[in-house]
Amino acid sequence: MWVLLLVPFVGLLWVPFYNFHEPALFGFPFFYWYQLAWVPICSLLIWLVYRSRTPDETP
């Protein structure tokens, strides 16, 4: 499950993947709304990894 935490790195650190103006959403270029969309996605991924831990893995 820990591999899910690598997804935001791949999705956000590879800038040529999302360095575009189109498609625009509510007047925002793709570059901006793509990055903002990752905020709830990252929160969901962190929550999934946290919930999948067993009691022995707690710090």
trRosetta pair geometry for C-beta under 8 A, 3 or more apart (Angstrom, degrees):
i j d omega theta_ij theta_ji phi_ij phi_ji
1 4 5.9 -26 180 4 59 115
1 48 7.0 -146 -167 132 113 90
1 49 5.2 156 141 -121 106 70
1 52 4.2 -179 -114 96 173 154
1 53 8.0 -132 74 -61 144 56
2 5 5.9 -37 -176 16 58 114
2 49 6.2 84 -100 -142 46 123
3 6 5.6 -43 -170 20 55 116
3 7 7.9 76 139 -36 66 86
4 7 5.7 -26 -168 -4 50 119
4 45 4.9 -166 151 -161 109 102
4 48 6.1 -60 121 87 168 123
4 49 5.6 -160 65 -63 121 106
5 8 7.2 -39 -172 24 46 101
5 9 8.0 44 139 -9 62 107
5 45 6.5 151 -89 142 50 117
5 46 7.1 68 -103 -92 94 66
5 49 6.0 13 -50 -55 102 161
6 9 5.4 -57 -162 37 55 117
6 10 6.3 50 146 -19 80 103
7 10 6.0 -59 -150 38 33 107
7 11 6.0 22 158 -12 67 116
7 45 6.2 -148 53 -119 125 156
8 11 5.6 -64 -138 47 32 108
8 12 5.5 0 173 4 71 119
8 38 6.0 112 -131 -171 97 119
8 41 7.2 154 -88 106 96 104
8 42 4.9 43 -84 -98 144 102
8 45 6.8 -164 -33 51 106 155
9 12 6.6 -69 -128 49 19 89
9 13 5.2 -6 -173 2 63 126
10 13 7.0 -46 -100 42 13 94
10 14 6.3 -2 -173 -3 50 120
11 14 7.4 -75 -146 36 7 97
11 17 7.4 -122 -151 100 43 150
11 38 6.3 167 114 -106 128 127
11 41 8.0 -49 90 108 165 147
12 35 6.8 87 -127 -121 102 79
12 38 5.8 73 -70 -136 119 174
14 17 4.6 57 109 -10 101 122
15 18 6.9 -87 -159 52 42 78
15 19 5.4 52 156 -51 82 114
16 19 5.5 -49 -123 17 35 121
18 30 6.4 -143 -170 136 82 101
18 31 6.1 131 138 -115 89 54
18 34 4.5 -152 -160 109 139 163
18 35 7.4 151 120 -50 149 77
19 31 6.1 35 -129 -100 40 109
20 29 7.4 -162 111 174 53 100
20 30 4.7 1 84 62 91 137
20 31 6.5 177 56 -52 41 82
21 24 7.0 -14 157 -65 72 94
21 29 4.5 -66 -144 -138 59 118
21 30 6.4 109 151 20 11 93
21 31 7.0 -23 -90 -9 41 104
22 29 7.5 -58 -53 -145 31 78
22 30 6.2 14 104 -21 14 121
23 30 5.7 86 53 -73 48 111
24 27 6.1 3 167 -131 123 12
24 28 6.2 157 -161 71 79 37
24 29 5.7 -45 -104 -100 86 39
24 30 6.8 -95 -81 -41 40 68
25 28 5.5 -28 68 59 73 94
25 30 7.5 90 -4 -93 95 55
25 33 4.6 -23 50 -2 123 178
26 33 7.7 125 41 -85 95 140
28 32 4.7 -104 -179 79 109 122
28 33 4.6 115 105 -45 127 105
28 36 7.9 -20 153 19 159 138
29 32 5.5 89 63 11 75 97
29 33 7.4 -175 88 4 36 90
30 33 6.4 -70 -138 48 30 94
30 34 5.5 36 167 -28 70 114
31 34 6.4 -60 -148 31 15 112
31 35 7.0 8 157 -11 54 109
32 35 6.1 -63 -156 37 31 106
32 36 6.3 21 155 -12 68 111
33 36 5.4 -55 -141 44 40 111
33 37 6.0 50 156 -30 68 102
34 37 5.8 -52 -149 29 28 115
34 38 7.2 33 151 -25 58 100
35 38 5.9 -51 -162 21 36 115
36 39 5.9 -28 -168 0 48 114
37 40 7.2 -58 -171 40 45 93
37 41 6.4 40 141 -15 72 119
38 41 5.0 -65 -141 48 43 116
38 42 5.6 48 159 -27 78 103
39 42 6.2 -53 -146 33 22 107
39 43 6.7 21 153 -16 58 107
40 43 5.3 -53 -147 37 39 115
40 44 6.2 41 155 -21 68 104
41 44 5.8 -55 -151 36 30 111
41 45 6.4 29 152 -18 65 107
42 45 5.7 -55 -146 38 33 111
42 46 6.2 32 156 -18 67 106
43 46 5.9 -55 -147 37 29 109
43 47 6.3 29 154 -18 63 108
44 47 5.7 -57 -148 37 30 112
44 48 6.4 32 154 -21 65 105
45 48 5.7 -51 -147 34 32 112
45 49 6.5 28 156 -15 64 104
46 49 5.9 -56 -150 38 31 108
46 50 6.2 33 152 -20 65 109
47 50 5.6 -55 -145 38 31 113
47 51 6.2 26 159 -15 67 109
48 51 6.0 -58 -143 40 27 106
48 52 6.3 24 158 -20 63 112
49 52 5.8 -60 -145 35 29 110
49 53 7.3 48 153 -41 60 91
50 53 6.2 -40 -167 0 34 114
53 57 4.5 -126 -164 77 102 127
53 58 6.8 114 140 -68 134 65
54 57 5.3 94 57 3 71 104
55 58 5.9 -27 -164 -10 47 115
